[in-house]
Amino acid sequence: MTQQSTSPIKVGVQLHPQHTTYKDFADAVRRVEDLGVDSIWNWDHFFPLYGDPQGNHFEGWTLLTAMATLTTRAQIGCLVTCNTYRNPALLADMAKTVDHISDGRLILGIGAGWFERDYTEYGYEFGTAGSRLAALEESLVVIKKRWEIDVPKPVHGTVPILIGGGGEKKTLRLTAKYADMWHGFGDVETFKHKMQVLDEWCAKEGRNPKDITRTIDTKADDSDEKRNALIQAGASQLILGVGAPWDFKAIENLVRWRDSHK
């Protein structure tokens, strides 16, 4: 059974890069860092995931470069990168570059991909969940290899890899084998179950489960009690997703909750 993390509790915010302007997004990035969050994320899609499907939307990795220059303290990342949108060697080089721009604050969030519209309108092969997961494993091998041989190396020698998703047969196995962090979704009981499965995969892959940081999403209206229960279950970082117009009050409340545990 996974025990409560002994690491300091962290909080993050995912700013949805849709239905906004670049200036508005950039202002939000600065403000949420000023509010004291530990990490700031976007996502890796080409079209809005909700609201007007033809509304404003910005690309995740070019936006990450801006986020690296707009911030000085918070970690940054895509939650999560779609693996098959980019050649893995290129993605490794992109990540390494953004890592240097941010002075070592990048987390490479990555997953197999799922939003079919991105694929069909941009000319990528959607394939199947199985084929996308197989491609993810192939890419993780390449990415890690490129960081070993390319120069300059990432600031800290490597970049932390976060895998998002809850698939118990493949995604959590890949997390146990390759990742430093895992991001999950759902209620407390679901989270406990997924972490138990992840721990079992760690045993099979020869990984210490304590070496994989567990993060999970939180909602603006989640109670302190629910957030406390997620920490008790083993989460060490809660990440709140917000869209424009930005709910800064919810972010302030999340930071307040974190600080109450110090």
KOLFIKE-195708 format. One record per residue (C-alpha): residue number from 0; residue in one letter; chain; x, y, z negated. Coordinates in nm, 4 decimals. Example, Ala and Ser with C-alpha at 12.3 -4.5 7.8 and 13.67 -1.06 7.14 Angstrom:
! KOLFIKE-195708
+-----+---------+--------+----------+----------+----------+
: num : residuo : cadena :     east :    north :       up :
+-----+---------+--------+----------+----------+----------+
:   0 :       a :      A :   1.2300 :  -0.4500 :  -0.7800 :
:   1 :       s :      A :   1.3670 :  -0.1060 :  -0.7140 :
+-----+---------+--------+----------+----------+----------+
//
This chain:
! KOLFIKE-195708
+-----+---------+--------+----------+----------+----------+
: num : residuo : cadena :     east :    north :       up :
+-----+---------+--------+----------+----------+----------+
:   0 :       m :      A :   0.0000 :   0.0000 :   0.0000 :
:   1 :       t :      A :   0.1354 :   0.3404 :   0.0984 :
:   2 :       q :      A :   0.1996 :   0.5636 :  -0.1990 :
:   3 :       q :      A :   0.1643 :   0.9364 :  -0.2246 :
:   4 :       s :      A :   0.4532 :   1.1166 :  -0.0586 :
:   5 :       t :      A :   0.7117 :   1.2641 :  -0.2939 :
:   6 :       s :      A :   0.8052 :   1.5256 :  -0.0313 :
:   7 :       p :      A :   0.6713 :   1.8793 :  -0.0646 :
:   8 :       i :      A :   0.3224 :   1.9122 :   0.0812 :
:   9 :       k :      A :   0.3208 :   2.0963 :   0.4134 :
:  10 :       v :      A :   0.0485 :   2.2544 :   0.6236 :
:  11 :       g :      A :   0.0349 :   2.3331 :   0.9916 :
:  12 :       v :      A :  -0.1972 :   2.4969 :   1.2416 :
:  13 :       q :      A :  -0.2684 :   2.3983 :   1.5995 :
:  14 :       l :      A :  -0.3630 :   2.7064 :   1.8011 :
:  15 :       h :      A :  -0.5731 :   2.5913 :   2.0966 :
:  16 :       p :      A :  -0.4252 :   2.7569 :   2.4079 :
:  17 :       q :      A :  -0.7617 :   2.8137 :   2.5745 :
:  18 :       h :      A :  -1.0260 :   3.0865 :   2.6051 :
:  19 :       t :      A :  -0.7685 :   3.3480 :   2.5055 :
:  20 :       t :      A :  -0.5062 :   3.5792 :   2.6548 :
:  21 :       y :      A :  -0.1329 :   3.5381 :   2.6167 :
:  22 :       k :      A :  -0.1130 :   3.8550 :   2.4053 :
:  23 :       d :      A :  -0.3878 :   3.7294 :   2.1742 :
:  24 :       f :      A :  -0.2199 :   3.3909 :   2.1423 :
:  25 :       a :      A :   0.1195 :   3.5466 :   2.0736 :
:  26 :       d :      A :  -0.0290 :   3.7730 :   1.8068 :
:  27 :       a :      A :  -0.1886 :   3.4674 :   1.6447 :
:  28 :       v :      A :   0.1438 :   3.2803 :   1.6420 :
:  29 :       r :      A :   0.3132 :   3.5689 :   1.4615 :
:  30 :       r :      A :   0.0301 :   3.6083 :   1.2147 :
:  31 :       v :      A :   0.0036 :   3.2423 :   1.1168 :
:  32 :       e :      A :   0.3774 :   3.2271 :   1.0544 :
:  33 :       d :      A :   0.3408 :   3.5360 :   0.8370 :
:  34 :       l :      A :   0.0633 :   3.3563 :   0.6471 :
:  35 :       g :      A :   0.3182 :   3.0910 :   0.5539 :
:  36 :       v :      A :   0.2318 :   2.7747 :   0.7474 :
:  37 :       d :      A :   0.5073 :   2.5160 :   0.7846 :
:  38 :       s :      A :   0.4374 :   2.4257 :   1.1482 :
:  39 :       i :      A :   0.2639 :   2.5781 :   1.4506 :
:  40 :       w :      A :   0.1409 :   2.3661 :   1.7406 :
:  41 :       n :      A :  -0.0352 :   2.3952 :   2.0741 :
:  42 :       w :      A :  -0.1509 :   2.1102 :   2.2986 :
:  43 :       d :      A :  -0.0543 :   1.9735 :   2.6383 :
:  44 :       h :      A :  -0.3476 :   2.0041 :   2.8757 :
:  45 :       f :      A :  -0.4216 :   2.2013 :   3.1904 :
:  46 :       f :      A :  -0.7894 :   2.2839 :   3.1320 :
:  47 :       p :      A :  -1.0040 :   2.3724 :   2.8301 :
:  48 :       l :      A :  -1.1149 :   2.0784 :   2.6196 :
:  49 :       y :      A :  -1.4359 :   2.2528 :   2.5131 :
:  50 :       g :      A :  -1.6363 :   2.5588 :   2.6069 :
:  51 :       d :      A :  -1.6273 :   2.6900 :   2.9635 :
:  52 :       p :      A :  -1.4387 :   2.4231 :   3.1627 :
:  53 :       q :      A :  -1.3102 :   2.6972 :   3.3972 :
:  54 :       g :      A :  -1.2029 :   2.9298 :   3.1163 :
:  55 :       n :      A :  -0.8548 :   3.0646 :   3.0471 :
:  56 :       h :      A :  -0.5927 :   2.8021 :   2.9657 :
:  57 :       f :      A :  -0.2122 :   2.8057 :   2.9274 :
:  58 :       e :      A :   0.0459 :   2.5302 :   2.9824 :
:  59 :       g :      A :   0.1935 :   2.3819 :   2.6665 :
:  60 :       w :      A :   0.5692 :   2.3651 :   2.7228 :
:  61 :       t :      A :   0.6216 :   2.7079 :   2.8741 :
:  62 :       l :      A :   0.4085 :   2.8354 :   2.5857 :
:  63 :       l :      A :   0.6342 :   2.6484 :   2.3397 :
:  64 :       t :      A :   0.9317 :   2.8444 :   2.4710 :
:  65 :       a :      A :   0.7499 :   3.1660 :   2.3853 :
:  66 :       m :      A :   0.6492 :   3.0257 :   2.0457 :
:  67 :       a :      A :   1.0161 :   2.9536 :   1.9765 :
:  68 :       t :      A :   1.1017 :   3.3207 :   2.0305 :
:  69 :       l :      A :   0.7945 :   3.4529 :   1.8476 :
:  70 :       t :      A :   0.8810 :   3.2669 :   1.5259 :
:  71 :       t :      A :   1.1823 :   3.2363 :   1.2974 :
:  72 :       r :      A :   1.0872 :   2.9833 :   1.0297 :
:  73 :       a :      A :   0.7987 :   2.7467 :   1.1175 :
:  74 :       q :      A :   0.8530 :   2.4247 :   1.3093 :
:  75 :       i :      A :   0.6856 :   2.4178 :   1.6511 :
:  76 :       g :      A :   0.5557 :   2.1509 :   1.8850 :
:  77 :       c :      A :   0.2870 :   2.0215 :   2.1186 :
:  78 :       l :      A :   0.0241 :   1.8146 :   1.9430 :
:  79 :       v :      A :   0.0801 :   1.6225 :   2.1588 :
:  80 :       t :      A :   0.2713 :   1.6160 :   2.4874 :
:  81 :       c :      A :   0.1187 :   1.3921 :   2.7532 :
:  82 :       n :      A :   0.4022 :   1.1603 :   2.8451 :
:  83 :       t :      A :   0.3153 :   1.1010 :   3.2113 :
:  84 :       y :      A :   0.2951 :   1.4673 :   3.3166 :
:  85 :       r :      A :   0.6759 :   1.4908 :   3.3352 :
:  86 :       n :      A :   0.9749 :   1.2779 :   3.4214 :
:  87 :       p :      A :   1.1095 :   1.1588 :   3.0831 :
:  88 :       a :      A :   1.4674 :   1.2724 :   3.1485 :
:  89 :       l :      A :   1.3335 :   1.6158 :   3.2383 :
:  90 :       l :      A :   1.1169 :   1.6190 :   2.9267 :
:  91 :       a :      A :   1.4202 :   1.5322 :   2.7148 :
:  92 :       d :      A :   1.6067 :   1.8266 :   2.8681 :
:  93 :       m :      A :   1.3090 :   2.0605 :   2.8184 :
:  94 :       a :      A :   1.2796 :   1.9534 :   2.4549 :
:  95 :       k :      A :   1.6502 :   1.9960 :   2.3928 :
:  96 :       t :      A :   1.6399 :   2.3444 :   2.5452 :
:  97 :       v :      A :   1.3413 :   2.4574 :   2.3369 :
:  98 :       d :      A :   1.5125 :   2.3027 :   2.0339 :
:  99 :       h :      A :   1.8120 :   2.5321 :   2.0903 :
: 100 :       i :      A :   1.5908 :   2.8360 :   2.1557 :
: 101 :       s :      A :   1.4175 :   2.7707 :   1.8225 :
: 102 :       d :      A :   1.7452 :   2.6942 :   1.6381 :
: 103 :       g :      A :   1.6448 :   2.3356 :   1.5691 :
: 104 :       r :      A :   1.2787 :   2.3836 :   1.4773 :
: 105 :       l :      A :   1.1197 :   2.1725 :   1.7530 :
: 106 :       i :      A :   0.9203 :   1.8546 :   1.6920 :
: 107 :       l :      A :   0.8596 :   1.6459 :   2.0052 :
: 108 :       g :      A :   0.4968 :   1.5482 :   1.9665 :
: 109 :       i :      A :   0.4108 :   1.2911 :   2.2331 :
: 110 :       g :      A :   0.1348 :   1.0512 :   2.3274 :
: 111 :       a :      A :   0.0147 :   0.8366 :   2.6151 :
: 112 :       g :      A :  -0.2402 :   1.0876 :   2.7517 :
: 113 :       w :      A :  -0.6180 :   1.0584 :   2.7821 :
: 114 :       f :      A :  -0.7826 :   1.3621 :   2.9486 :
: 115 :       e :      A :  -0.8683 :   1.2340 :   3.2960 :
: 116 :       r :      A :  -0.9370 :   1.5745 :   3.4491 :
: 117 :       d :      A :  -0.5743 :   1.6760 :   3.3955 :
: 118 :       y :      A :  -0.4626 :   1.3755 :   3.5972 :
: 119 :       t :      A :  -0.7106 :   1.3953 :   3.8825 :
: 120 :       e :      A :  -0.6846 :   1.7697 :   3.9485 :
: 121 :       y :      A :  -0.3045 :   1.7784 :   3.9207 :
: 122 :       g :      A :  -0.2425 :   1.4644 :   4.1240 :
: 123 :       y :      A :  -0.1169 :   1.2279 :   3.8534 :
: 124 :       e :      A :  -0.2162 :   0.8620 :   3.8470 :
: 125 :       f :      A :  -0.4540 :   0.8082 :   3.5554 :
: 126 :       g :      A :  -0.4073 :   0.4318 :   3.5431 :
: 127 :       t :      A :  -0.5285 :   0.2495 :   3.2338 :
: 128 :       a :      A :  -0.4709 :   0.2942 :   2.8631 :
: 129 :       g :      A :  -0.2372 :  -0.0052 :   2.8818 :
: 130 :       s :      A :  -0.0333 :   0.1343 :   3.1710 :
: 131 :       r :      A :  -0.0040 :   0.4738 :   3.0031 :
: 132 :       l :      A :   0.1165 :   0.3161 :   2.6785 :
: 133 :       a :      A :   0.3698 :   0.1047 :   2.8686 :
: 134 :       a :      A :   0.4965 :   0.4210 :   3.0373 :
: 135 :       l :      A :   0.5212 :   0.5901 :   2.6969 :
: 136 :       e :      A :   0.7519 :   0.3198 :   2.5646 :
: 137 :       e :      A :   0.9700 :   0.3382 :   2.8743 :
: 138 :       s :      A :   0.9932 :   0.7153 :   2.8375 :
: 139 :       l :      A :   1.0821 :   0.7060 :   2.4685 :
: 140 :       v :      A :   1.3831 :   0.4900 :   2.5503 :
: 141 :       v :      A :   1.4945 :   0.7341 :   2.8196 :
: 142 :       i :      A :   1.4387 :   1.0431 :   2.6041 :
: 143 :       k :      A :   1.6444 :   0.9086 :   2.3155 :
: 144 :       k :      A :   1.9218 :   0.8033 :   2.5556 :
: 145 :       r :      A :   1.9384 :   1.1450 :   2.7215 :
: 146 :       w :      A :   1.9772 :   1.3145 :   2.3820 :
: 147 :       e :      A :   2.2735 :   1.0863 :   2.3140 :
: 148 :       i :      A :   2.4598 :   1.1598 :   2.6377 :
: 149 :       d :      A :   2.3550 :   1.5069 :   2.7573 :
: 150 :       v :      A :   2.5290 :   1.8235 :   2.6416 :
: 151 :       p :      A :   2.4737 :   2.0243 :   2.4452 :
: 152 :       k :      A :   2.3077 :   1.7827 :   2.2093 :
: 153 :       p :      A :   1.9982 :   1.8924 :   2.0164 :
: 154 :       v :      A :   2.0802 :   2.1285 :   1.7304 :
: 155 :       h :      A :   2.0602 :   1.8567 :   1.4648 :
: 156 :       g :      A :   2.1856 :   1.5796 :   1.6935 :
: 157 :       t :      A :   1.8333 :   1.4705 :   1.7818 :
: 158 :       v :      A :   1.4778 :   1.6055 :   1.7808 :
: 159 :       p :      A :   1.2145 :   1.4557 :   1.5502 :
: 160 :       i :      A :   0.9607 :   1.2534 :   1.7490 :
: 161 :       l :      A :   0.5964 :   1.2571 :   1.6447 :
: 162 :       i :      A :   0.3568 :   1.0107 :   1.8053 :
: 163 :       g :      A :  -0.0125 :   1.0890 :   1.7930 :
: 164 :       g :      A :  -0.2879 :   0.8295 :   1.8105 :
: 165 :       g :      A :  -0.4378 :   0.5438 :   1.6177 :
: 166 :       g :      A :  -0.4266 :   0.2428 :   1.8489 :
: 167 :       e :      A :  -0.3342 :  -0.0462 :   1.6206 :
: 168 :       k :      A :  -0.1843 :  -0.2892 :   1.8716 :
: 169 :       k :      A :   0.0369 :  -0.0564 :   2.0734 :
: 170 :       t :      A :   0.0455 :   0.3072 :   1.9573 :
: 171 :       l :      A :   0.1277 :   0.2253 :   1.5958 :
: 172 :       r :      A :   0.3854 :  -0.0335 :   1.7078 :
: 173 :       l :      A :   0.5561 :   0.2339 :   1.9205 :
: 174 :       t :      A :   0.5440 :   0.4705 :   1.6238 :
: 175 :       a :      A :   0.7120 :   0.2133 :   1.4004 :
: 176 :       k :      A :   0.9802 :   0.1458 :   1.6609 :
: 177 :       y :      A :   1.0620 :   0.4927 :   1.7915 :
: 178 :       a :      A :   0.9068 :   0.7776 :   1.5914 :
: 179 :       d :      A :   0.9983 :   0.9910 :   1.2930 :
: 180 :       m :      A :   0.6426 :   1.1159 :   1.2406 :
: 181 :       w :      A :   0.2886 :   0.9933 :   1.3030 :
: 182 :       h :      A :  -0.0260 :   1.2039 :   1.3400 :
: 183 :       g :      A :  -0.3653 :   1.0544 :   1.2705 :
: 184 :       f :      A :  -0.7295 :   1.1532 :   1.2587 :
: 185 :       g :      A :  -1.0369 :   1.0574 :   1.0622 :
: 186 :       d :      A :  -1.1626 :   1.0263 :   0.7086 :
: 187 :       v :      A :  -0.9627 :   0.9115 :   0.4092 :
: 188 :       e :      A :  -1.0521 :   0.5431 :   0.4425 :
: 189 :       t :      A :  -0.9667 :   0.5378 :   0.8132 :
: 190 :       f :      A :  -0.6366 :   0.7090 :   0.7395 :
: 191 :       k :      A :  -0.5523 :   0.4556 :   0.4686 :
: 192 :       h :      A :  -0.6255 :   0.1689 :   0.7049 :
: 193 :       k :      A :  -0.4167 :   0.3099 :   0.9904 :
: 194 :       m :      A :  -0.1242 :   0.3712 :   0.7564 :
: 195 :       q :      A :  -0.1434 :   0.0135 :   0.6318 :
: 196 :       v :      A :  -0.1277 :  -0.1091 :   0.9911 :
: 197 :       l :      A :   0.1655 :   0.1245 :   1.0582 :
: 198 :       d :      A :   0.3458 :  -0.0106 :   0.7507 :
: 199 :       e :      A :   0.2931 :  -0.3647 :   0.8790 :
: 200 :       w :      A :   0.4441 :  -0.2701 :   1.2138 :
: 201 :       c :      A :   0.7376 :  -0.1093 :   1.0334 :
: 202 :       a :      A :   0.8044 :  -0.4413 :   0.8601 :
: 203 :       k :      A :   0.8001 :  -0.6206 :   1.1948 :
: 204 :       e :      A :   1.0275 :  -0.3615 :   1.3582 :
: 205 :       g :      A :   1.2723 :  -0.3457 :   1.0673 :
: 206 :       r :      A :   1.1877 :   0.0159 :   0.9794 :
: 207 :       n :      A :   1.1516 :   0.1577 :   0.6328 :
: 208 :       p :      A :   0.7955 :   0.2958 :   0.6315 :
: 209 :       k :      A :   0.9143 :   0.5862 :   0.4151 :
: 210 :       d :      A :   1.1213 :   0.7034 :   0.7127 :
: 211 :       i :      A :   0.8029 :   0.7936 :   0.9049 :
: 212 :       t :      A :   0.6304 :   1.1128 :   0.7925 :
: 213 :       r :      A :   0.2501 :   1.0894 :   0.8056 :
: 214 :       t :      A :   0.0445 :   1.3904 :   0.9163 :
: 215 :       i :      A :  -0.3304 :   1.4195 :   0.9690 :
: 216 :       d :      A :  -0.5780 :   1.6744 :   1.0910 :
: 217 :       t :      A :  -0.7953 :   1.8769 :   0.8545 :
: 218 :       k :      A :  -1.1074 :   2.0797 :   0.9243 :
: 219 :       a :      A :  -1.1762 :   2.4363 :   0.8195 :
: 220 :       d :      A :  -1.4597 :   2.3233 :   0.5938 :
: 221 :       d :      A :  -1.2726 :   2.0345 :   0.4296 :
: 222 :       s :      A :  -1.2868 :   2.0552 :   0.0533 :
: 223 :       d :      A :  -0.9810 :   2.0695 :  -0.1676 :
: 224 :       e :      A :  -1.0907 :   1.7298 :  -0.2979 :
: 225 :       k :      A :  -1.0749 :   1.5719 :   0.0467 :
: 226 :       r :      A :  -0.7362 :   1.7281 :   0.1147 :
: 227 :       n :      A :  -0.6108 :   1.6037 :  -0.2214 :
: 228 :       a :      A :  -0.7369 :   1.2551 :  -0.1357 :
: 229 :       l :      A :  -0.5442 :   1.2580 :   0.1937 :
: 230 :       i :      A :  -0.2264 :   1.3490 :   0.0077 :
: 231 :       q :      A :  -0.2938 :   1.0757 :  -0.2484 :
: 232 :       a :      A :  -0.3348 :   0.8351 :   0.0430 :
: 233 :       g :      A :   0.0124 :   0.9192 :   0.1729 :
: 234 :       a :      A :  -0.0163 :   1.2216 :   0.4025 :
: 235 :       s :      A :   0.2575 :   1.4804 :   0.3622 :
: 236 :       q :      A :   0.1258 :   1.7425 :   0.6057 :
: 237 :       l :      A :  -0.2261 :   1.8523 :   0.6990 :
: 238 :       i :      A :  -0.2746 :   2.0286 :   1.0329 :
: 239 :       l :      A :  -0.5719 :   2.2541 :   1.1049 :
: 240 :       g :      A :  -0.6855 :   2.3070 :   1.4630 :
: 241 :       v :      A :  -0.8341 :   2.6470 :   1.5490 :
: 242 :       g :      A :  -0.9483 :   2.8149 :   1.8675 :
: 243 :       a :      A :  -0.9996 :   3.1780 :   1.9623 :
: 244 :       p :      A :  -1.1366 :   3.3838 :   1.7985 :
: 245 :       w :      A :  -0.8909 :   3.2644 :   1.5363 :
: 246 :       d :      A :  -1.0184 :   3.1742 :   1.1896 :
: 247 :       f :      A :  -0.7352 :   3.3241 :   0.9858 :
: 248 :       k :      A :  -0.9378 :   3.2928 :   0.6664 :
: 249 :       a :      A :  -0.9412 :   2.9133 :   0.7028 :
: 250 :       i :      A :  -0.5643 :   2.9181 :   0.7507 :
: 251 :       e :      A :  -0.5209 :   3.1359 :   0.4414 :
: 252 :       n :      A :  -0.7308 :   2.8868 :   0.2445 :
: 253 :       l :      A :  -0.5168 :   2.5974 :   0.3670 :
: 254 :       v :      A :  -0.1970 :   2.7744 :   0.2621 :
: 255 :       r :      A :  -0.3531 :   2.8577 :  -0.0746 :
: 256 :       w :      A :  -0.4411 :   2.4903 :  -0.1227 :
: 257 :       r :      A :  -0.0809 :   2.3892 :  -0.0399 :
: 258 :       d :      A :   0.0629 :   2.6451 :  -0.2786 :
: 259 :       s :      A :  -0.1615 :   2.5233 :  -0.5596 :
: 260 :       h :      A :   0.0412 :   2.1984 :  -0.5538 :
: 261 :       k :      A :   0.3793 :   2.3642 :  -0.6029 :
+-----+---------+--------+----------+----------+----------+
//
